[in-house]
Amino acid sequence: METALVFKIGILTICSFGLALALTPLLLYFLRKYKLGKQIRDAKSAPIFAGLHANKVGTPTMGGIIIWLAVSLLALGIFALDMLTPEVNIFTRLNFLTRSQTLLPFGALLFAAAIGFFDDLLGIKKLGPKGGGLDMKIKILSYSLIAIICATWFYFKLDWDTVHVPFVGNFAIGWWFLPLAFLVIVATAFSVNETDGLDGLVGGSLICAYAAVGAIAFTQGKFDLAAFCGAIIGALVAFLWFNIFPAKFFMGDTGAMSLGIVLALIALYTNTILLLPIIGFIFIIEAISVLIQILSKKIRKKKIFLSTPIHHHFQAIGWLEPKIVMRFWLISGIAAVIGVIIFLVDKGWY
């Protein structure tokens, strides 16, 4: 049984990779044809950042489209073929779109991707406040709305109000689960988005994180959720093939925000939100560096880092971009493994 399920996840991962790889040249052609390239912050507002990234102006962005598009085509295609064929067959076995496990994260992926796409498009066209895309208040409100819907789905639809504390036990926290789930979803989404700043950085870090939560879902018997993670990983690998230094395109909000939200949802489904800061350690460090910088500038009137998120600080002190990315990948991989080990030891798998 488990061998067949591993086979299912492997096939879906490979299919997602192949589909994303095949679609990428078409997306690149579209992005280049319509000049949907990245705009860099002006030198006045961010002189160090502008200097470090001046050579990236015009590089196509919104590459995250390839990830959610490939996953969507795969999920909906297999689901449709399963519905159209009356008997149990290969499509029935490969179908991973189920109401109990993947419908919510799949829906959140699409809605968040759509908001990110609109935000990226406005930024490229230099529309919105200061020509930088959606107003930050509207952006936060939009993703907060998705987080509210997801949190209420867990609490009212799934009757979920439990938080697991590793090595301690489960705690039912009642309606307090709603603000906690909301905070986890929003914080993870924006933390992942902050990491999207160097060629290949967020893609490689997300692969590690999704591999960890996918493995945890598998051990819990949530096989459709694990398959969903596999499909995302396959598409991420294809994206990373073109995104490593020097990147042919960037992920953009349409990929980073949606994948961050889904990562948080999978952590909620597997009741591992307290392990998420370990599994997504790089995302947390990136977000914390930004918060520290903002607070320091407001309170002390001076910066702590040369530029934030922290990967830009390392760039500013002279680290080469590939060195930063690869070291952050290593940290992401180690952190993801540590998170899985803690989970397994907590469950008595030793």
Buried (B, 14 or more C-beta within 10 A) or exposed (E): EEEEBBEBBEBBBBBBBBBBBEBBEEBBEEBBEEEBBBBBEEEEEBEBBBBBBEEBEEBBBBBBBBBBBBBBBBBEBBBEBBEEEEEEEEBEBBBBBBEEBBBBBBBBBBBBBBBBBBBBBBBBEEEBEEEBBBBEEBBEEBBBEBBBBBBEBBBEEEEBBEBBEBEEEEEEEEEEBBEBBBBBBBBBBBBBBBBBBBBBBBBBBBBBBBBBBBBBBBBBEBBBBBBBBBBBBBBBBBBBBBBBBEBBBBBBBBBBBBBBBBBBBBBBBBBBBBBBBBBBBBBBBBBBBBEBBEEBEEEEEEBEBBBBBBBBBBBBEEBEBBEBBBEBBEBBBEBBBBBBBBBBEBEEEE
